[in-house]
Amino acid sequence: MCTPLLLVALLLAPAPPRQDVAALARELLAGRDQSDPELVSRLAAAHTREAAEALVEAYGVMSSILMRREIVLCLAVFDDVPGAAALALQQLSDVATLESEPELNEAAVDALARCPLNGPDFLRRIVDSSAQDGVRLRAMQHLVEIVAADDLAWFRAQFERPRQEDDKEVRRALRSGEKVERVTALAELRELAFTRLAPGLDAAELAGHARAKERDPLDLRQDGVRRLALLELERRGDKRLAKLATEVFEDRTETDDNRALAARLMAAAGGAKLVPRLCEQGLEDPSVTSPELARALAELVASLRGPKDEKKLVKLLEQGRPHEQLFALRALRGAKDPELFELVDRLLAAGLERAAAQEALALLGESGAQAARAILERELASSADPSVAAAACEALSALRAGDPGWVEELERLARAGDRRLRNGALGELARLDARAHQELFVEALSSDDWTTRKVALEALEAARTREAVAAIVARIGAEEGRLLHLFADALFRLTGQPFHVRSEAWRAWWEKEGAAFEPIDPAELAALEREHERRRLAQTTRASSFFGLRVESRQVVFVLDVSGSMDEHLVTRWLGEEGATRIAEAKRELAAVIDSLEPGTFFDLIVFAGEVERWADGGRSTSEPGAREEAQAFVERLRAGGGTNLYGALSEAFRGAQVDTIFVLSDGEPSQGSVVDPAGIRRAVSEWNRGRGIAIHTVSVGGGLPILEWLAQDSGGSFTRIR
């Protein structure tokens, strides 16, 4: 493989004779994907235009990602070869901007970053091109790192660049009938440019940016520059920071993140005297102060409060409205007053709302006070709400660390009927001592609930014992879809064996080798993982995917936005031209993925506008006669219209007990449903997914709102954006 170290070796290696270069090229072209990757390295070592031409030609005949990526990585050695540099680096630029495989896009951009002579120029062109957003951002990230400090004019131009539609030269070209490549303005690019400029700006200019509000071309708020300016002023210890932070905090139209940052900066300057102001804002109605901002303010108050503040918060806890009680509980974290514990006990017994009850239990657990133990044990035993009981379990675990009696209680809870309690107890036992409780994890590995099996699998992998491997091998044949892949991956990390999802091969190996088994050494595993990845990339067939996101699950739900804005058109490479409608492209991708799902996959389709519609409650198997055809007919009938009830669609998706993977495609801000606030939707989904571990992969079409990124990030899924 052409790693960075190997590239250095290639530059220092003696070049093969000219006739050998021709022979190597013929051999590589004849063998195609079956060729030894070493041929690519030997050609690159020639360091001539002939070798570069051969590699570019070979790239065009390869089908596997492995061989194409190997060529891409080795093209970087031609950066200093007259007559070959332009050819090689142009090929890298083409791969970065035109290929559809992310591994190749990334490899090409990274290769250009290793070309000190000509690479920066090509990276700049990529940033200024119509390439995918992620490719342009990766190129900019490299430029931020490699461009010299005295060469910042380009970053200044990027930061001050007008929208294409506002550029006089662009308008002139369009009027004259010229084709103009579309270059979508990205707020992230502007922010990256600012990170290079900020250290060299004078304080007055920074203060101006800290005061300014911005909007990106999609009319979505993007206040990253304002945030970066405040942080740079903080780094310098600038005396005007407190006043600027106050201006930002007092602006109720500002983003929650920036107001929370401003509050922190104010608190750093003002200390405890800021507590009343922070409380005043944090206690506003949730329609005025979002729950996220209120949480941040409460945490600041907890770090600043004095005895008088504590008394006021206790009174508020006793007499306040639900959101005020929640704020008070968070602001009282760390308190040790027994009278506070008695008050919390009375409030829990009287019935706090779920969020407040969970916060109260966390407060008791963090207190370290044994007086809180009886309250927590009562809530664990008596709460009818599994979420509250799970919170009591977590708090008790913090309070009773090292108590043998608590371990016995966890063992009992690990066999409980409620999923959250059971999984929480199993996870806590794994954290305490995975090996000591592996018999319980082996038992849980046969649970009817896939989420419990997943927790048990993770615990057994952490135990790293012969018995753990034996249990996983015995169970893998009963798994399918995402769980099957998780079992296979765990076995690979424990053993280094290459059997992947072939359960019979695992069993045969274990019968032969199990008696003498020892878990694999980490260094040996790292080498095998590299080889495993190499084999994956060597495949010439492609796995099922949805907008480039791989579909490995056998229990999957696709959630599709069909609101009115989905009738808008996608952008094309050329300014002024329109592509297919968003819904047409979404239907095309959905139809393709339905056809490519593995036999035996249980899948369902949920579509939403103002209302939510489900294709097959509980899903259908791809092996069931007519299932794919009926799903395709459902997709074909879809039309765009109405609002955006994302909350309702996600709630419906989580109804499936066996679902382990959700794909979500949407293009707009939630506008209908029980919850429309993106942060509120995020909280709800996190709550639903607690103890379940469903992976949520998301696709943003045309928009830039963070909710889809949050959902993927919180669940360990992947996010992609299409324009």
QUIUR-V91683 format. One record per run of one state. SS is the DSSP state (~ for helix, > for strand, _ for the rest). FROM is the first residue (numbers start at 0). TO is the last residue. Records with the same first field share a line. If there is no record, write none. Layout:
# QUIUR-V91683
SS: FROM-TO ; FROM-TO
This chain:
# QUIUR-V91683
_: 0-2 ; 12-16 ; 34-36 ; 46-47 ; 61-63 ; 80-83 ; 98-100 ; 113-117 ; 127-131 ; 146-151 ; 160-162 ; 166-166 ; 175-179 ; 181-185 ; 198-201 ; 211-213 ; 215-219 ; 221-222 ; 236-239 ; 250-254 ; 282-289 ; 304-305 ; 319-320 ; 331-336 ; 350-352 ; 367-368 ; 382-384 ; 399-402 ; 413-417 ; 433-436 ; 444-448 ; 463-464 ; 476-479 ; 495-501 ; 516-520 ; 538-543 ; 546-547 ; 550-553 ; 561-562 ; 567-567 ; 571-572 ; 574-576 ; 596-600 ; 608-610 ; 614-618 ; 621-625 ; 636-644 ; 653-659 ; 666-676 ; 689-693 ; 701-705 ; 715-717 ; 722-722
~: 3-11 ; 17-33 ; 37-45 ; 48-60 ; 64-79 ; 84-97 ; 101-112 ; 118-126 ; 132-145 ; 152-159 ; 163-165 ; 167-174 ; 186-197 ; 202-210 ; 223-235 ; 240-249 ; 255-281 ; 290-303 ; 306-318 ; 321-330 ; 337-349 ; 353-366 ; 369-381 ; 385-398 ; 403-412 ; 418-432 ; 437-443 ; 449-462 ; 465-475 ; 480-494 ; 502-515 ; 521-537 ; 563-566 ; 581-595 ; 626-635 ; 645-652 ; 677-688 ; 706-714
>: 180-180 ; 214-214 ; 220-220 ; 544-545 ; 548-549 ; 554-560 ; 568-570 ; 573-573 ; 577-580 ; 601-607 ; 611-613 ; 619-620 ; 660-665 ; 694-700 ; 718-721
